[in-house]
């Protein structure tokens, strides 16, 4: 029971953090003419989440802590659905280059970030 | 029955709360405003949700990011005879914390009205109908667009209201409802002769449609420059400030340099620092130029819905913004300009209220 309440709280905290980070970065990026269309907030959230998850998963955490930190917190901090929706919205407006860039950049940086997280964990 | 009327339009962020002395949690501004229009039994009012905007503080609202699209811009238009609208302007301004309120002169028209030619300028015809109303078996908005297209109008766009009043009754869109009477707004641009003919035809075909006409200048169509916006003085002869509105009709999928025109336009205006604000509304159906009326289809990758960018500014700043508009609409788009006789920009608690409508013949 305590564990489930922990999942609830950690998940909630992850979602709130995403809302704040995504909003702050998105607002700044949306103003920049060079990045018209690219949803930077979501990219930053997903890449930083991947790095954090890489780090956490490489640490030998006990399984309850791992559930709270990985699945609940990072799971609700990062977002696959928003990434997909925003890419589809770019396609709708015929911004094909931005849509493809959004997918490729997210994957490349995301995998790189997860590796980087693991590398950091290995050096701790 | 060609009756002078006023059109009030309020622009603000949807999550904004109403300014009130009530100590409890105040309600949403949009809701309170429509409650006011409902109690005053306005001929029509319609609330439209925008996709991107910025105002005098240069804070950008956009639906490009999911998190940011949680607070979209809204535009609420209300139309009735002069006495009714001028009687509620100060209430609207008082309940708004931040936003822009504009007043425009228009005329309510019915079948049989013949419109005068307005010094070679064009006419904007606005039609208000219910969402599910039907004309000759077709949804009313599609029938109206077909008619306008057939009459040779330069362009037209249908905007879906999410809330509003029609003939003094409140109709709010709900999720589990057919939303039959929730108003739609159809904005179109034509010549005096085209509008007169369309008004006669519409009055005969639809039951009790609400039609208004306003004078506009047709500046550009499909890349062709007809005329620059009127160079108006900053003030009329009694020192009342004049404002101008530029309207840019484009399609969601028409781009300039790989970016949709409306997105590029908002960014360029924001970057220039020489614009007080702009709002983009997405329509559900429409046309401009030579292509037939179009909208969303069930299966599609690219949306072809019309989008309309509205830029409201002082005459001096409009002239500068027009240069940006002109550059971005080098191939596509329909651009019009109008005079606004009164604008109240509400940037804080001590904003000035409304005084008087300016008058300027041009």
Interface residues (C-beta under 8 A of the other chain):
Chain A: X18 X19 X22 X23 X26 X27 X30 X31 X33 X36 X37 X39 X40 X41 X42 X82 X85 X86 X89 X91 X92 X93 X94 X95 X97 X98
Chain B: X59 X60 X62 X63 X64 X65 X66 X67 X68 X252 X253 X255 X258 X259 X260 X263 X264 X267 X268 X270 X271 X301 X302 X303
